[in-house]
C-alpha cells in the first residue's frame, strides 16, 4: 500500500501559510481547520518548511505570548521530510517514528501534492487489518 492510496481516499488538499505570517495567524489556521500542522510555502508554492502545534508550544514556552507576533519562518521546521506518492505506508511509518513527527508533505513533479498525517496512516492500517480479518473469516467459513 502506498501514499497514493491514502491520497485517493482523503484528497490532496493542503493548508499552507506564507513564511511572513505571524505565529498567531498560524495558530488561528490550525484551530479553525482542526489540523496539527500547516505547510509553509513561498509565492510560487515551493515548500519552505512546516509549522506544527508542537513548534508553537515550544515558541510560547520559550518567549511567552510575545512569540505569537514572530513570523512563521522563525519557528518553522525548515528541514522538512517529504515523500512521493509511491512511498509505501511502511516507509512513512518508519520516517514518522524515527523523526518523531506526525505530518509528511507529499511532493510530485517538484510540487506540493498532498500531506499525510499519522492519523491517515493509522486509519489506513486499521482498514487493512479489518479487510484481512474479513477475508480470513470468509475463507474459514467456506473451507
Wavefront OBJ file of the C-alpha trace (Angstrom):
o trace
v 0.000 0.000 0.000
v 1.304 3.469 -0.871
v 0.776 7.129 -0.061
v -1.160 7.449 -3.339
v -3.810 5.091 -1.943
v -4.301 7.314 1.108
v -4.429 10.474 -1.014
v -7.032 8.883 -3.291
v -9.293 8.446 -0.276
v -8.679 11.672 1.623
v -7.905 14.101 -1.169
v -4.902 16.221 -1.978
v -5.872 19.497 -0.327
v -3.073 21.012 1.747
v -3.406 24.003 4.040
v -0.475 26.374 3.526
v 0.796 29.615 5.019
v 3.309 32.239 3.907
v 6.573 32.497 5.877
v 5.987 36.154 6.804
v 2.636 35.499 8.519
v 2.715 35.502 12.318
v 2.564 32.544 14.650
v -0.790 33.934 15.800
v -2.020 33.583 12.207
v -0.749 30.002 12.147
v -2.489 29.233 15.461
v -5.763 30.613 14.114
v -5.407 28.496 10.985
v -4.617 25.343 12.978
v -7.564 25.918 15.289
v -10.125 26.836 12.621
v -9.171 23.910 10.393
v -8.740 21.487 13.318
v -5.359 20.327 11.988
v -1.958 19.754 13.544
v 0.382 21.337 11.009
v 0.498 23.850 8.166
v 2.966 23.703 5.281
v 4.950 26.919 4.798
v 5.289 27.903 1.131
v 6.610 30.848 -0.836
v 4.668 32.719 -3.506
v 5.420 30.075 -6.136
v 4.243 27.220 -3.905
v 7.715 25.913 -3.059
v 7.810 24.168 0.327
v 9.979 26.159 2.734
v 9.023 24.433 5.962
v 6.251 23.175 8.174
v 4.821 24.650 11.359
v 3.102 22.369 13.834
v 1.298 22.690 17.130
v 4.466 21.463 18.818
v 6.509 24.261 17.217
v 4.045 26.842 18.532
v 4.018 25.356 22.028
v 7.834 25.424 22.150
v 7.876 29.056 20.975
v 5.369 30.136 23.630
v 7.240 28.174 26.316
v 10.465 29.991 25.400
v 9.175 33.524 24.739
v 5.692 33.712 26.230
v 2.831 35.407 24.422
v 5.236 37.654 22.518
v 6.203 34.609 20.446
v 2.857 34.834 18.666
v 3.994 38.077 16.999
v 7.008 36.367 15.395
v 6.952 35.327 11.754
v 6.200 31.697 10.991
v 9.633 31.432 9.324
v 11.341 31.986 12.686
v 9.765 28.897 14.257
v 9.010 26.537 11.378
v 10.875 23.309 10.825
v 12.916 24.121 7.710
v 14.313 20.642 7.100
v 11.055 19.066 6.023
v 10.953 15.338 5.427
v 8.799 14.716 2.368
v 7.643 11.712 0.394
v 6.293 10.911 -3.058
v 3.004 9.211 -3.947
v 4.743 5.860 -4.479
v 6.236 5.833 -0.962
v 4.977 2.814 0.964
v 2.896 3.134 4.113
v 5.519 1.118 5.990
v 8.228 3.580 4.934
v 6.101 6.558 6.042
v 5.516 4.902 9.434
v 9.262 4.397 9.792
v 10.027 8.012 8.888
v 7.462 9.340 11.350
v 8.632 7.062 14.141
v 12.322 7.777 13.606
v 11.884 11.536 13.170
v 9.202 11.912 15.866
v 6.899 13.963 13.651
v 3.289 13.455 12.616
v 2.982 15.101 9.182
v 4.739 14.441 5.878
v 4.138 16.622 2.809
v 3.820 14.718 -0.470
v 5.809 16.067 -3.420
v 5.004 15.102 -7.006
v 6.781 16.593 -10.000
v 8.555 19.051 -7.715
v 5.258 20.457 -6.395
v 3.238 20.019 -3.213
v 0.676 17.305 -3.967
v -0.765 16.420 -0.569
v 0.043 15.751 3.053
v -0.062 12.552 5.101
v -0.639 12.591 8.856
v -0.108 9.856 11.396
v -3.904 9.733 11.716
v -4.189 8.977 7.993
v -1.667 6.151 8.344
v -3.391 4.647 11.381
v -6.789 4.826 9.664
v -5.354 3.068 6.591
v -3.664 0.348 8.636
v -6.829 -0.306 10.657
v -8.790 -0.593 7.412
v -6.211 -3.029 6.041
v -6.357 -5.145 9.199
v -10.166 -5.212 9.093
v -10.103 -6.299 5.430
v -7.634 -9.085 6.218
v -9.777 -10.179 9.160
v -12.912 -10.347 6.957
v -11.045 -12.273 4.270
v -9.807 -14.825 6.830
v -13.308 -15.237 8.292
v -14.757 -15.745 4.816
v -12.040 -18.238 3.926
v -12.582 -20.233 7.113
v -16.355 -20.191 6.638
v -16.079 -21.638 3.122
v -13.335 -24.188 3.852
l 1 2 3 4 5 6 7 8 9 10 11 12 13 14 15 16 17 18 19 20 21 22 23 24 25 26 27 28 29 30 31 32 33 34 35 36 37 38 39 40 41 42 43 44 45 46 47 48 49 50 51 52 53 54 55 56 57 58 59 60 61 62 63 64 65 66 67 68 69 70 71 72 73 74 75 76 77 78 79 80 81 82 83 84 85 86 87 88 89 90 91 92 93 94 95 96 97 98 99 100 101 102 103 104 105 106 107 108 109 110 111 112 113 114 115 116 117 118 119 120 121 122 123 124 125 126 127 128 129 130 131 132 133 134 135 136 137 138 139 140 141 142 143
